Structure formats: C-alpha cells, structure tokens
Amino acid sequence: MDATRFHGGTCYRLAGGDTAEPVLVLVHGVGLDQDMWLPWIPVLRPQFRILTYDLYGHGGSGNPEGPRSVRDFVDQLEGLLDHLGMPEIALAGFSLGAIISQAYASRHGSRLTHLVLLHSVYQRTEAQCRAVRERYAITRERGPMATVEMAIERWYTESYRLENPHEMDRLRAVFARHTGDGYLKAYRLFGHAEAEMRHYPIDGVTCPALVVTGSDDTGSTPAMSEKLARHLPNSELVINPSHRHMGPAEFAQEMANQVLSFLVK
C-alpha cells in the first residue's frame, strides 16, 4: 500500500501507480477506518488500483463542524476522486460505507462501472432503527467503549472471537481512539439514515451491482439485502452462510475473492 496522504481533510491511501488500471474504491463502516481493508489488498491489487480513505470523523481524516449528513460523505468522496483525477471507478462500501455508496451511485452513477454493497442496511423498520439509536444513546452518554463488547458479540462468530483475541483487541483500540464527536455524528446518522436516503433513489442505478450480507447478520439482515437487490435494476445477491456483520474482516479472503469474481467476469 502506498503511503498515507491527505487532501481537504481526508486521509487516504492509493495502491498501484499504473493509471491505465481500473480503480476500485473501498469505503469502511461506522466506527472503523480504512485499515479494515488491508487483508483485501493482496487479493484485489493484481487487477485494480485500490483507493481507501477514512470517513470524516474517523481515522486520520478531519471532523468538519456541524452535524453529519449523507451528503457530507458523498461530497467527501466526490472531492477526493476529482482531486485524484479518477473519472471512472468501481465502488464498494461496507455498512455505513454501503449507505454512502448507495447515495453516491444515486447522485453520480455515471462515474461507476460497478457497485458493491456489503452488509448494508436498507429500509429498516422503526424497531430496527430504534435498536441502533438506543446503542447510540449509550455511546453518547458513556463513550465509545461502552458498546464495543456488544458490537464484538454481534459482529463476529463465537469461534472467531475465541481464536483471535488479538483481533478483538485491535477493534477495541480503534474505538478507543474516538475521542472527539466525529464518530458520534456518524453513528447518529447511521441510526437515522432512512429519512435522508429517501432523497437518494437507487432504481436508476444501472451499473452492475453486487449485494452481499451474512445469514447471521442481525443488523444488516438477509431480508434487507434481498429488498435492496430487488430495487437495483442490474444486481446480484449473495447471502453467505453463517457470516455475521464483520464478515469482510472474519472472512476477508473469501469475500475479497467474491467481489473480485464479480468485478472481473
């Protein structure tokens, strides 16, 4: 991976220097950072230049003043692509990153060759949104570490948690670094995304799309992904057996190869 760079408050990395190669942009989830994609790079790099970056309020990126909106994140990505002179990309997002990717595709679909939505929420019920908002309220009151153990239990299979304690500690360390309110602003957005996403219809997104989640993901459920795939005109759906929410981390090689197979076929 190339060295970390900065543009307009955005921390990013670009793997690959051949400008003739197609570009794949990877967008991480709420509370995480671009390092989540490091295990994917060796799989994808032979076919693509890989652009990763930290969302506002995460990792090394800045935290602009005011509340956070989906539009802020769409504009962050658009500004970075313009800066790098990338008129055409494949775009893959995980969780909050998948919401951002949906919105980006709605606004800038002509720029996309492919769209990949990993473990995305979509048209959640009020009860499902309320569960997220309750965890957000705990985090706002007691700090980011207050909900990490709940997240670890929901996001990873029990066997992986027990066999990889260092990975669990690494995730705890990522959340411990959230000392400002950038994470909280993104987390609040995640809990209220449905209202804003009404302004980003996806039925006009015509590029090939891949929708993936895990059968055991209780937050980004198979039913959500099935509906999301139905609403995208040119989509494929994959439900990975036994995967929970952090499938892209726990099953990194498997999922990176799934995405690669979709992109290069």
C-alpha positions, 0 to 999 in steps of 0.5 A: 500500500502506498503511503498515507496522504491527505487532501481537504481533510481526508486521509487516504491511501492509493495502491498501484501507480499504473493509471491505465488500471481500473480503480476500485474504491473501498469505503469502511463502516461506522466506527472503523477506518480504512485499515479494515481493508488491508487483508483485501489488498493482496487479493484485489491489487493484481487487477485494480488500483485500490483507493481507501480513505477514512470517513470524516470523523474517523481515522486520520481524516478531519471532523468538519463542524456541524452535524453529519449528513449523507451528503457530507460523505458523498461530497467527501468522496466526490472531492477526493476522486476529482482531486485524484483525477479518477473519472471512472471507478468501481465502488464498494462500501461496507455498512455505513460505507454501503449507505454512502455508496448507495447515495453516491451511485444515486447522485453520480452513477455515471462515474461507476462501472460497478457497485458493491454493497456489503452488509448494508442496511436498507429500509429498516423498520422503526424497531430496527432503527430504534435498536441502533439509536438506543446503542447510540444513546449509550455511546453518547452518554458513556463513550465509545467503549461502552458498546464495543463488547456488544458490537464484538458479540454481534459482529463476529462468530463465537469461534472467531472471537475465541481464536483471535483475541488479538483481533478483538483487541485491535477493534477495541483500540480503534474505538478507543481512539474516538475521542472527539464527536466525529464518530458520534455524528456518524453513528447518529446518522447511521441510526437515522439514515432512512429519512435522508436516503429517501432523497437518494433513489437507487432504481436508476442505478444501472451499473452492475451491482453486487449485494452481499450480507451474512445469514447471521447478520442481525443488523444488516439482515438477509431480508434487507439485502434481498429488498435492496437487490430487488430495487437495483435494476442490474444486481446480484445477491449473495447471502453467505452462510453463517457470516455475521456483520464483520464478515469482510474482516472474519472472512476477508479472503473469501469475500475479497475473492467474491467481489473480485469474481464479480468485478472481473467476469 
